[in-house]
Amino acid sequence: MTLVQLRRPGAPCFLSANVGIFDMSTTKMCVAAPESSLGLAIQSEVAQSFGLPTWGLAGATDSKTLDAQAGLESAFSILAQGLAGLNLIHDVGYMDMGMVCSADMLVLGNEGIGMTKRFLQGVEVNAETLARDVIEQVGPGGHYLQQDHTYNLFRKELWRPNLLARQGYDDWQQAGSKDMAQRIRERVVEILENHSVPPLPDNTVAALAKLKQKGEEELNTV
């Protein structure tokens, strides 16, 4: 950071480090070991003590296929590093010790990210959310489903999944008894066939090109 500031005072900086964990029985690096998330959480605390942003790597798995191991390791690392306060988390979608990036794994990771973001959002406590007046109005033995308060807030408070099976068993059967891997595959196909990314504004493209040119010129003069 000292060298960066000497070269360009005021330049934005971040602090980060990878944590490589060996499986000692195979000497292969594990991208989803809990010790990896623990090490990244520790370096995040160091970065935060300096007021600097940091990054980690979560949403990956050492599994070779989209199975229960992939779901477990992906969800654990995303939540653990989210709780640690890491600012940028990448490697979502990596499989097999980081040797493969899978579109299916990306979609699974996105579901875990949604759950984690909701958890990190926490619970807001104020007069509106406590709703003492509504509680008094409904009273013992009543219910809240017809209350405007419920209608106005449930979309904000309750996270809704894209892939998780929450319907009744009979409805799940009628829909084809699809497991998570099948639902993910269908979602990937839907994205590939229908998703389109809006082009960047012309002024943004021009600014990026100018930044690229400036960086290349600076590198060539060092």
PEKA-V689608 format. One record per residue. RES is the residue in one letter. PHI is phi as a letter, one per 30 degrees, with the letter a starting at -180 (NA if undefined). PSI is psi in degrees with one decimal (none if undefined). D_LAST is the distance of its C-alpha to the last C-alpha in Angstrom with 1 decimal. Layout:
((RES/PHI/PSI/D_LAST) (RES/PHI/PSI/D_LAST))
This chain:
((M/NA/-35.5/18.4) (T/d/-44.9/18.0) (L/d/-41.1/14.2) (V/d/-44.7/14.0) (Q/d/-32.1/16.3) (L/d/-37.1/14.6) (R/d/-41.4/11.3) (R/b/92.3/13.6) (P/e/133.9/17.2) (G/i/-1.3/19.7) (A/d/136.8/17.6) (P/d/142.5/20.1) (C/b/157.0/20.2) (F/b/162.4/22.6) (L/b/128.8/23.8) (S/a/168.9/25.1) (A/a/145.1/25.9) (N/d/150.8/27.7) (V/b/110.4/31.1) (G/c/122.6/32.3) (I/c/122.6/36.1) (F/d/142.9/37.8) (D/d/114.0/41.4) (M/d/-13.4/42.7) (S/d/-20.1/45.3) (T/b/-13.4/42.9) (T/h/25.3/39.6) (K/c/146.6/38.1) (M/d/136.4/35.8) (C/c/115.5/37.7) (V/d/-13.7/35.8) (A/b/16.7/38.8) (A/d/143.3/40.1) (P/d/-29.1/41.2) (E/d/-27.8/39.3) (S/d/-47.5/36.1) (S/d/-35.7/37.0) (L/d/-44.8/38.2) (G/d/-39.6/34.9) (L/d/-34.2/33.0) (A/d/-38.5/35.5) (I/d/-47.2/34.9) (Q/d/-26.7/31.2) (S/d/-39.6/31.9) (E/d/-38.9/34.1) (V/d/-47.3/31.4) (A/d/-43.2/29.0) (Q/d/-31.1/31.9) (S/d/-23.3/32.6) (F/c/-0.1/29.2) (G/i/28.9/29.8) (L/c/145.5/27.0) (P/d/161.1/27.4) (T/b/172.9/27.4) (W/b/160.6/28.1) (G/b/-171.4/30.4) (L/b/111.9/31.8) (A/b/177.9/35.4) (G/i/16.2/37.8) (A/c/171.8/37.4) (T/b/153.4/40.1) (D/c/-4.6/40.7) (S/d/154.3/43.7) (K/c/-6.7/43.8) (T/b/165.7/45.8) (L/d/88.5/46.4) (D/b/-167.1/49.0) (A/d/-36.9/50.1) (Q/d/-42.9/47.5) (A/d/-44.1/44.7) (G/d/-43.0/46.3) (L/d/-50.3/46.7) (E/d/-38.5/43.3) (S/d/-50.7/41.6) (A/d/-42.3/43.7) (F/d/-48.6/43.5) (S/d/-37.8/39.7) (I/d/-46.1/39.3) (L/d/-44.7/41.9) (A/d/-44.8/40.8) (Q/d/-27.9/37.2) (G/d/-44.2/38.3) (L/d/-29.6/40.6) (A/d/-13.2/37.8) (G/i/20.2/35.9) (L/d/136.4/32.8) (N/d/-38.4/31.1) (L/b/123.4/29.7) (I/b/121.2/31.5) (H/b/-169.3/30.5) (D/i/7.5/31.9) (V/d/127.2/35.1) (G/j/-8.9/36.8) (Y/d/142.7/35.6) (M/b/167.1/38.4) (D/h/60.4/39.2) (M/h/32.0/36.7) (G/i/11.9/33.9) (M/d/-15.5/34.5) (V/b/139.4/35.9) (C/c/122.5/35.2) (S/c/132.5/38.6) (A/d/-38.4/39.5) (D/d/-41.6/42.7) (M/d/-33.8/41.1) (L/d/-44.1/38.9) (V/d/-39.9/42.1) (L/d/-43.7/43.7) (G/d/-35.7/40.8) (N/d/-36.4/41.0) (E/d/-42.0/44.6) (G/d/-35.6/43.7) (I/d/-41.0/41.0) (G/d/-43.5/43.7) (M/d/-43.4/46.1) (T/d/-41.9/43.5) (K/d/-40.1/42.5) (R/d/-41.1/46.2) (F/d/-42.2/46.7) (L/d/-23.8/43.9) (Q/d/-30.8/45.3) (G/i/-159.0/48.3) (V/b/123.9/51.5) (E/d/126.6/51.8) (V/c/113.3/54.8) (N/a/-176.1/56.4) (A/d/-36.9/59.7) (E/d/-44.5/59.0) (T/d/-31.0/57.9) (L/d/-35.4/60.8) (A/h/51.1/63.2) (R/d/-34.5/66.2) (D/d/-36.9/68.2) (V/d/-40.6/67.7) (I/d/-43.3/68.8) (E/d/-37.0/71.9) (Q/d/-42.9/72.7) (V/d/-46.4/72.4) (G/i/172.1/74.2) (P/d/137.1/75.3) (G/i/-9.2/76.0) (G/d/-177.1/74.0) (H/b/166.4/70.7) (Y/c/1.5/67.6) (L/d/-25.6/66.9) (Q/c/5.8/68.6) (Q/d/137.4/67.0) (D/e/-33.8/64.7) (H/e/-43.2/62.5) (T/d/-46.5/61.9) (Y/d/-38.7/61.3) (N/d/-22.7/58.8) (L/c/-16.2/56.7) (F/d/-32.8/57.0) (R/d/-32.3/54.1) (K/d/-38.0/51.8) (E/d/-29.9/53.0) (L/c/119.0/53.5) (W/d/136.1/50.6) (R/c/125.2/51.7) (P/d/159.7/50.4) (N/c/-25.5/49.6) (L/b/-25.6/50.5) (L/d/143.1/52.7) (A/d/112.0/56.4) (R/b/-0.3/58.4) (Q/d/168.7/61.4) (G/d/160.7/64.8) (Y/d/-43.9/65.5) (D/d/-42.8/67.8) (D/d/-38.1/65.3) (W/d/-40.9/62.6) (Q/d/-44.1/65.0) (Q/d/-26.5/65.8) (A/d/3.3/62.2) (G/j/3.2/61.9) (S/h/42.3/61.4) (K/d/133.3/57.7) (D/d/179.7/55.6) (M/d/-41.8/52.1) (A/d/-39.6/50.5) (Q/d/-42.4/52.6) (R/d/-37.5/51.8) (I/d/-44.1/48.0) (R/d/-42.5/48.3) (E/d/-39.1/50.2) (R/d/-40.6/47.6) (V/d/-44.9/44.7) (V/d/-42.0/46.8) (E/d/-43.5/47.5) (I/d/-46.5/43.8) (L/d/-34.9/42.9) (E/d/-29.0/45.8) (N/b/-21.1/45.7) (H/d/134.9/42.5) (S/b/138.8/40.4) (V/c/123.9/37.2) (P/d/138.7/37.2) (P/d/151.3/34.3) (L/d/149.0/31.7) (P/e/151.1/32.3) (D/e/-38.3/30.8) (N/d/-31.5/28.9) (T/d/-44.1/27.4) (V/d/-42.0/26.3) (A/d/-40.2/24.8) (A/d/-39.6/22.9) (L/d/-41.6/21.5) (A/d/-40.3/20.4) (K/d/-41.0/18.8) (L/d/-41.6/16.9) (K/d/-45.5/15.8) (Q/d/-41.9/14.7) (K/d/-41.4/12.7) (G/d/-41.3/11.0) (E/d/-40.2/10.3) (E/d/-39.9/9.0) (E/d/-41.4/6.5) (L/d/-36.6/5.5) (N/d/-15.7/5.7) (T/c/-4.9/3.8) (V/d/none/0.0))
